[in-house]
Amino acid sequence: MLRSLIRRSAAEGSFDRELAGDTPQAEEFFARLKRALVTGYFVETDARTGRIDTVAVPGYVFWPDGRNTGSAPAGFGLFRAIEDGGYELWLAGLEFAERGGGHGRPLLASLLATPPGQKTWVVRIARESRYAAAVAHLLDGLGFDVIGDTERLRWFVRRDAPPALAARIRGGTQAPSSPVIN
């Protein structure tokens, strides 16, 4: 489910477009993701030190109310441990057939109610995603503010995030000059 959803979402712009194809980079990402789902850790190279690190990536699946675990999940979320003892909501998705059915808010709310979700300070979304405005609206209602943009991403920080973390992220992005309008 995850591979298919991530590939389809990448093709429409919600994830890195490189993940939509059968490239060596995409295959490496999915192999690393598979290992992370089995072990709970993602292996990556620290850009600052060049050292290989393992990063905790707890994950959850989502079933809307009225469904049970005997049916396919409607969505998922993976968190990624970050500095300051918190998490980033790293990957999240809702099955295409479930979109537009009012499941976005319950998905995000349930993810943020998990133990790592309660310590989630950061969310990034693809700026060119056709769902960017809807997700931004949902994140605002869940206590996140737009903190800035990079070339491809819009960054959100939870309002009660550690100030040093918010300042560090703000320093790496361009602060938006106007409200999000997509």
Secondary structure, DSSP 8 states (H G I E B T S, - for coil): -HHHHHHHHHHTTSS-GGGGS--HHHHHHHHHHHHHHHHSEEEEE-TTT--EEEEE--EEEE--TT--TTS--SEEEEEEE-GGG-EEEEEEEE-GGGTTTT-HHHHHHHHHTSHHHHTEEEEEEETT-TTHHHHHHHHHHTTEEEEEE-SSEEEEEETTS-HHHHHHHHHTSB--SS----
